[in-house]
C-alpha cells in the first residue's frame, strides 16, 4: 500500500492506495474513523484486483487537523475529497462511502458527471429538514458522533455500535481512530446538518444519473433499513437495497467476503 499527502482546502489529506491495477475505486470512511477501517480491502483481494484509493478526511486518521474549523462540514469534507479526485484524475472512478463517507459521496455526486457509480452504506440520505428519527435507529451511542469532547468509554460505546450485537473481532484501531479524531470535526458536522448546510440528499438520489448501490447490514444498529427501502432511487442497482447477512454498520470489516463480492459485482456491472 502506498501513502501520500495531497493539499486540500482544509489542510493536508492522507491518501492510501492499494497495489491493484484494475479500475479505480475511491473509498471514504465514516465519522471518527479513518482509512484503516478499510484495511481488509486495501490489503486484501479487493485491493489486489482494483486500484483502491482511500482518503482520510480532515481531522481524521493521518490527515491534518483543519486549518479552518468552519470547513468541518459535509461541504468541507466533499471539497477535500474532490481535491484528491482532481489531483489523481479520479473523476470517472467508482465511489464507495461508508456512513459519513456516503453523505460526502452524495454531496459530491452532482458535480461528478463522469463517475461510473456510487456505493453507499450506513448512509440514510437526508432531506430538508432531515427526518433523523426515521432515518436512524434509537441508539444512545449516536450522540458521541457529534460531540466535541468524548472520553474513552464514550468512544468505545460509539465504536461498538458500528458492529452487529455480539461481534467480537473489533480491532483496536477503530477505538484509536475515534480518540484521534479532532473533536471539532464532530461538532462541526453536527452544525452543518442545517438548512443550506448540505445538498438535499433525497433529491440527489432521486435525480442521480449514475448507478447507485445501497448496502445495508442485516443487524445494523444505527440506520433504519425501512427508511432506505422507501427511498425513490431510479438508478438503484438491482432495484433493491442489498442486504449483507449478519453484518451491522461496518460490513466491510464484519463480512469482507460478502462486501467485496457486492462491490466487485457492482463495478463489473456498471463499468
Buried (B, 14 or more C-beta within 10 A) or exposed (E): EEEEBBEBBBBBBBBBBBBBEBBBBBBBBBBBBBBBBBBBBBBBBBBBBBBBBBBBBBBBBBBBBBEEBEBBBBBBBBBBBBBBBEBBEBBEBBBBBBBBBBBBBBBBBEEBEEBBBBBBBBBBBBBBEBBEEEBBBEBEBBBBBBBEEBEEEBBBBBBBBBBBEEBEEBBEBBBBBBBBBBBBBBBBBBBBBEEEBBBBBBBBBBEBEBBBBBBBBBBBBBBBBEBBEEBEBEBBBEEEBBBBEBBBBBBBBBBBEBBBBBBBBBBEEBE
